[in-house]
């Protein structure tokens, strides 16, 4: 694993240097480009990761090297922010804001996985380790999943009102469709809108399904309604990869958005009107959207951690026949 991380570090260092020397911005936020000098930062992250993983390959995983690997994970994770948005736009046939920025998101996310795997590479499963019995998450984790689900309901209702031609926050469904066309929405997106469906509602429904798969036993073994897959063990990356990607995007985006909405409500800053008829309409929509992203994103973090622990066979003190978490209602030994 450390050698694969070294190869990634060399590639990411070269990518950052190439962007910095050519003046190509690595980051885009909406339509705004970030400074090309951030390419030097990417090169520095790749260099740090390369030195640390190279030392692991040569000398083994030592505590100081583990710390360096986790340190490198932080900026790599920040650089991967926006990967979920890229995936969403591509799924619906739209182009990304920048091919270079999208490549940076993919490379950085790959680096996070490799760095984390290298930092945990000394945790080998024992010979007696076995697959855990499918188990539900603890009650607090399931309550977090409930909160993440409920937070999306007002957002989905708002979107469905517009998709079915209704009016909300002073904007009619027809005006919203015109805005989508003006902002370059793809044919797939516009077709769904014409059918009374909204792409973000479908994605929100998938997000809720993912959240409950992380906290219920059927997220570990395919249930009967999956036909030929039923009874088979669910591969951990199948749920953890989208959960971690979603959490890394939705949680910080939503929390920052909620903070900005709170400042706007308090009159500290002014909410930009954008395509809405008034700032108050824009603020209402911002509260609904950002609260949904923030609560669901945090719930994904909690649920993904629970799923990781309940499906891990390398956790210290693990038993091969018991669940990784104990429900508060379960009797103590």
C-alpha positions in Angstrom: 0.0 0.0 0.0 2.8 2.4 0.8 4.3 2.0 -2.7 1.0 2.8 -4.3 0.8 5.9 -2.1 4.3 6.9 -3.2 3.2 6.7 -6.9 0.2 8.8 -6.2 2.3 11.4 -4.3 4.7 11.6 -7.3 1.7 12.1 -9.7 0.0 14.7 -7.5 3.3 16.6 -7.0 3.8 16.7 -10.7 0.2 17.8 -11.3 0.5 20.6 -8.8 3.8 21.8 -10.2 2.4 21.7 -13.8 -0.6 23.8 -12.8 1.5 26.3 -10.8 4.1 26.8 -13.6 1.4 27.1 -16.3 -0.7 29.5 -14.3 -3.7 27.0 -14.4 -6.1 27.4 -11.4 -6.7 24.1 -9.5 -9.8 25.3 -7.7 -13.1 26.7 -8.9 -16.0 27.9 -6.7 -19.1 28.5 -8.7 -17.8 30.6 -11.6 -14.9 32.1 -9.7 -11.3 30.7 -10.2 -8.9 30.3 -7.4 -5.3 31.6 -7.6 -3.0 29.4 -9.7 -0.4 29.7 -6.9 -2.4 27.1 -5.0 -0.7 24.6 -7.3 2.4 25.0 -5.2 0.3 23.9 -2.2 -0.8 20.8 -4.0 2.8 20.0 -4.9 3.8 20.5 -1.2 1.1 18.1 -0.1 2.3 15.5 -2.7 5.9 16.0 -1.5 5.0 15.5 2.1 3.0 12.4 1.3 5.7 11.0 -0.9 8.4 11.4 1.8 6.2 9.9 4.5 5.0 7.0 2.5 8.5 6.4 1.1 9.8 6.2 4.6 7.1 3.8 5.5 8.1 1.5 2.6 11.7 1.6 3.7 11.5 1.6 7.5 8.0 0.4 8.3 5.1 2.3 9.8 6.4 4.3 12.8 4.3 6.6 15.0 5.9 9.8 13.6 5.3 8.6 10.1 1.7 7.8 10.9 1.2 11.3 12.1 2.6 12.8 8.9 0.3 10.6 6.8 -2.7 11.8 8.7 -1.5 15.4 8.5 -1.2 15.1 4.7 -4.8 13.7 4.7 -6.2 17.0 5.9 -5.2 19.3 2.9 -5.9 16.4 0.5 -9.4 16.1 1.9 -9.9 19.9 1.5 -8.7 19.7 -2.1 -11.2 16.9 -2.8 -14.1 19.2 -1.8 -16.5 19.5 -4.7 -16.1 15.9 -6.0 -19.7 15.2 -5.2 -20.9 18.2 -7.2 -18.8 17.0 -10.2 -20.3 13.6 -10.0 -23.8 15.1 -9.9 -23.3 17.3 -12.9 -21.8 14.5 -14.9 -24.7 12.1 -14.0 -27.2 14.6 -15.4 -25.2 15.2 -18.6 -23.8 18.6 -17.6 -20.2 19.7 -17.9 -18.0 20.5 -15.0 -16.8 24.0 -14.4 -13.2 23.0 -15.0 -11.7 19.8 -16.2 -8.5 20.6 -14.3 -10.4 21.3 -11.0 -12.4 18.0 -11.5 -9.1 16.1 -12.0 -7.8 17.7 -8.8 -10.9 16.5 -6.9 -10.4 13.0 -8.1 -6.7 12.9 -7.4 -7.1 14.4 -4.0 -9.8 12.0 -3.0 -7.7 9.1 -4.2 -4.9 10.4 -2.1 -7.0 10.6 1.0 -7.9 6.9 0.6 -4.3 5.8 0.0 -2.9 7.9 2.8 -5.5 6.7 5.3 -4.9 3.1 4.2 -1.2 3.4 4.6 -1.6 5.0 8.0 -3.7 2.0 9.1 -1.6 -0.6 7.2 -0.2 -2.2 10.4 -3.7 -3.2 11.5 -3.9 -6.6 9.9 -6.9 -8.9 10.6 -6.0 -11.8 12.9 -6.2 -15.4 11.7 -9.2 -15.9 13.9 -11.0 -12.8 12.6 -14.3 -13.4 10.9 -17.1 -11.4 9.3 -19.3 -9.8 11.8 -22.9 -10.7 12.2 -25.1 -7.9 10.6 -26.2 -5.5 13.3 -28.1 -2.2 13.6 -26.4 1.0 14.8 -26.9 2.2 18.3 -30.0 4.3 19.1 -28.2 7.7 19.1 -26.8 6.9 15.6 -30.3 5.9 14.4 -31.6 9.2 15.8 -29.0 11.0 13.8 -30.2 9.2 10.7 -33.8 10.3 11.5 -32.6 13.9 11.8 -30.8 13.6 8.5 -33.9 12.3 6.9 -36.3 14.9 8.4 -33.9 17.7 7.4 -34.3 16.8 3.7 -38.1 16.7 3.7 -38.7 20.5 3.5 -36.0 20.8 0.8 -37.6 18.0 -1.2 -41.1 19.5 -0.8 -39.8 22.9 -2.0 -38.2 21.4 -5.1 -41.3 19.3 -5.9 -43.5 22.4 -5.7 -41.4 24.1 -8.3 -41.1 20.9 -10.5 -44.9 20.6 -10.5 -45.5 24.2 -11.5 -46.3 25.7 -8.1 -44.9 28.9 -6.5 -42.6 29.1 -3.5 -40.6 32.0 -2.2 -42.0 34.2 -4.9 -40.7 32.0 -7.7 -43.0 30.0 -9.9 -42.2 26.6 -11.4 -42.1 28.2 -14.9 -39.6 30.8 -13.7 -37.4 28.1 -12.1 -37.4 26.2 -15.3 -36.3 29.3 -17.2 -33.5 29.8 -14.6 -32.4 26.2 -15.1 -32.2 26.8 -18.9 -30.4 30.1 -18.5 -27.8 28.4 -16.1 -27.0 25.7 -18.7 -29.0 22.8 -17.3 -28.6 19.6 -19.4 -31.3 18.0 -21.5 -31.7 15.2 -19.0 -32.3 17.7 -16.2 -34.8 19.7 -18.2 -36.7 16.5 -19.3 -37.1 15.5 -15.7 -38.4 18.9 -14.8 -40.9 18.7 -17.7 -42.1 15.4 -16.1 -42.7 17.1 -12.7 -39.5 15.6 -11.3 -36.5 17.4 -9.9 -33.0 15.8 -10.1 -32.0 17.1 -6.7 -35.1 15.4 -5.2 -34.0 12.0 -6.7 -30.5 12.6 -5.3 -31.9 13.5 -1.9 -33.9 10.3 -1.9 -30.7 8.3 -2.7 -29.0 10.2 0.1 -31.7 9.1 2.6 -31.5 5.5 1.4 -27.7 5.6 1.8 -28.1 7.0 5.3 -30.4 4.1 6.4 -28.3 1.5 4.7 -25.4 2.6 6.9 -27.4 2.2 10.2 -29.5 -0.9 9.4 -28.5 -4.6 9.1 -29.6 -4.7 5.4 -26.7 -2.4 4.7 -24.3 -5.2 5.5 -26.1 -8.1 3.8 -28.2 -7.6 0.6 -32.0 -8.0 1.5 -34.4 -10.3 -0.2 -35.8 -7.7 -2.6 -32.3 -7.4 -4.3 -33.1 -10.7 -6.1 -29.9 -12.6 -7.1 -27.8 -10.5 -4.7 -29.9 -11.4 -1.6 -27.9 -13.0 1.2 -24.5 -11.8 -0.1 -22.3 -9.6 1.9 -22.4 -5.9 0.9 -18.8 -4.7 0.0 -17.9 -2.0 2.5 -16.6 0.5 -0.1 -20.0 0.3 -1.9 -21.5 2.3 1.0 -18.5 3.9 2.6 -17.2 5.6 -0.6 -20.4 7.6 -1.4 -21.0 8.2 2.3 -17.5 9.7 2.9 -17.7 11.7 -0.3 -21.1 13.1 0.5 -20.2 13.8 4.1 -17.0 15.6 3.1 -19.0 17.8 0.7 -22.4 18.4 2.3 -21.3 18.8 6.0 -18.8 21.7 5.4 -20.9 23.3 2.7 -24.1 23.1 4.7 -22.5 24.3 7.9 -20.9 27.3 6.3 -24.1 28.1 4.5 -26.1 27.9 7.7 -23.6 30.3 9.3 -24.0 32.8 6.5 -27.8 32.5 6.6 -27.6 33.1 10.4 -25.5 36.2 9.8 -27.9 37.4 7.2 -30.9 36.9 9.5 -29.1 38.9 12.2 -28.4 41.7 9.7 -24.7 41.4 9.9 -24.4 40.7 6.2 -26.9 41.1 3.3 -28.1 38.0 1.5 -27.7 38.5 -2.3 -31.0 38.4 -4.1 -29.7 36.4 -7.1 -32.5 35.1 -9.3 -35.1 35.7 -6.6 -37.4 38.7 -6.3 -36.1 39.8 -2.9 -33.4 39.1 -0.4 -35.9 37.7 2.1 -37.0 35.1 -0.5 -33.4 34.1 -1.2 -32.8 33.9 2.6 -35.8 31.5 3.1 -34.6 29.2 0.4 -31.0 29.4 1.8 -32.2 28.3 5.2 -34.1 25.3 3.8 -31.3 24.2 1.5 -28.3 24.7 3.8 -30.0 23.3 6.9 -30.8 20.1 4.9 -27.2 19.8 3.6 -25.7 20.5 7.1 -27.8 18.1 9.1 -27.7 15.3 6.5 -24.0 15.8 6.1 -23.3 15.5 9.8 -25.6 12.5 10.0 -23.6 10.9 7.2 -20.4 11.4 9.2 -22.0 9.8 12.3 -23.5 6.9 10.3 -20.4 6.2 8.3 -18.3 6.0 11.4 -20.8 3.6 13.0 -20.8 1.5 9.8 -17.0 1.4 9.7 -16.8 0.2 13.3 -19.6 -2.4 13.0 -18.2 -3.9 9.8 -14.5 -3.8 10.8 -12.9 -7.1 11.7 -9.6 -5.4 12.8 -11.0 -3.4 15.7 -9.2 -4.1 18.9 -11.2 -6.4 21.1 -13.5 -7.5 18.3 -15.3 -10.8 18.4 -16.2 -12.6 15.3 -19.8 -13.3 16.3 -21.0 -10.1 18.0 -21.9 -6.6 16.8 -19.4 -3.8 17.0 -21.8 -1.5 18.8 -24.2 -2.3 21.6 -27.6 -0.8 21.7 -28.3 1.2 24.9 -31.2 -1.2 25.5 -29.0 -4.3 25.2 -28.1 -6.0 28.5 -24.6 -5.6 29.8 -22.5 -8.7 30.4 
